[in-house]
Amino acid sequence: MRHLIRPTIAIAGALGAIFAPPWVPLICMGFLAFRYPAWEVLFLGLMMDFLWLPALPHAFPLFTAAAFVLAWGLEPLRKEFIFP
């Protein structure tokens, strides 16, 4: 059961990117990046930007930037507390 948590959160984030408000995949991205060395975070950020940027004409890819910050910014914290 424990090995199903990561794919479940990644799928919830992907479905949240399509059907939920933008904060739902952001929470999934944060949890994945804090708990696992997850490259799914970058995929979710890119997916959110591809879905939401066409609605904004001159926007910055905010979710992709947040994904990079989460994936690489939380790595030292994750190594220190989760995986010693």
C-alpha positions as CSV (number, residue, x, y, z in Angstrom):
1,M,0.0,0.0,0.0
2,R,2.9,2.4,0.8
3,H,4.3,2.1,-2.8
4,L,1.0,3.4,-4.2
5,I,1.1,6.9,-2.5
6,R,3.5,8.5,-5.1
7,P,1.6,7.5,-8.2
8,T,-1.7,8.3,-6.6
9,I,-0.6,11.9,-5.7
10,A,0.9,12.3,-9.2
11,I,-2.4,11.2,-10.8
12,A,-4.4,13.4,-8.5
13,G,-2.2,16.4,-9.5
14,A,-2.6,15.6,-13.2
15,L,-6.4,15.3,-12.8
16,G,-6.4,18.4,-10.6
17,A,-4.6,20.3,-13.3
18,I,-7.5,19.6,-15.7
19,F,-10.5,19.6,-13.5
20,A,-9.7,21.5,-10.2
21,P,-8.6,25.0,-9.3
22,P,-4.9,25.7,-9.7
23,W,-4.0,25.4,-6.0
24,V,-4.9,21.6,-6.0
25,P,-2.0,20.6,-8.3
26,L,0.3,23.1,-6.5
27,I,-0.4,21.2,-3.2
28,C,0.2,17.9,-4.9
29,M,3.5,19.3,-6.4
30,G,4.6,20.5,-3.0
31,F,3.9,17.2,-1.3
32,L,5.6,15.2,-4.0
33,A,8.7,17.4,-3.9
34,F,8.9,17.4,-0.1
35,R,8.5,13.6,0.3
36,Y,10.1,12.1,-2.9
37,P,12.8,13.1,-5.4
38,A,10.0,13.4,-7.8
39,W,10.4,14.5,-11.4
40,E,6.6,14.3,-11.7
41,V,6.6,17.8,-10.2
42,L,8.2,19.2,-13.3
43,F,5.7,17.4,-15.5
44,L,2.8,18.8,-13.5
45,G,4.2,22.3,-13.6
46,L,4.7,22.1,-17.4
47,M,1.2,20.6,-17.8
48,M,-0.4,23.4,-15.8
49,D,1.4,26.1,-17.8
50,F,0.4,24.5,-21.1
51,L,-3.2,24.4,-19.9
52,W,-3.4,27.8,-18.4
53,L,-1.0,30.0,-20.4
54,P,-3.0,30.2,-23.6
55,A,-5.7,32.1,-21.6
56,L,-3.1,34.8,-20.5
57,P,-1.4,36.6,-23.4
58,H,1.9,37.7,-21.9
59,A,2.3,35.5,-18.9
60,F,5.3,34.0,-17.2
61,P,5.4,30.1,-16.9
62,L,4.7,30.4,-13.2
63,F,4.0,26.7,-12.4
64,T,7.1,25.5,-14.3
65,A,9.2,28.0,-12.3
66,A,7.5,26.8,-9.1
67,A,8.2,23.2,-10.0
68,F,11.9,23.9,-10.5
69,V,12.0,25.7,-7.1
70,L,10.1,22.9,-5.4
71,A,12.1,20.0,-7.0
72,W,15.6,21.4,-6.4
73,G,14.9,23.8,-3.6
74,L,13.5,21.2,-1.3
75,E,16.2,18.6,-2.0
76,P,18.5,19.5,0.9
77,L,15.6,19.6,3.3
78,R,14.3,16.2,2.0
79,K,17.8,14.7,2.3
80,E,18.2,16.1,5.9
81,F,14.8,15.1,7.4
82,I,13.2,12.3,5.2
83,F,16.1,10.3,3.8
84,P,19.1,10.6,6.2
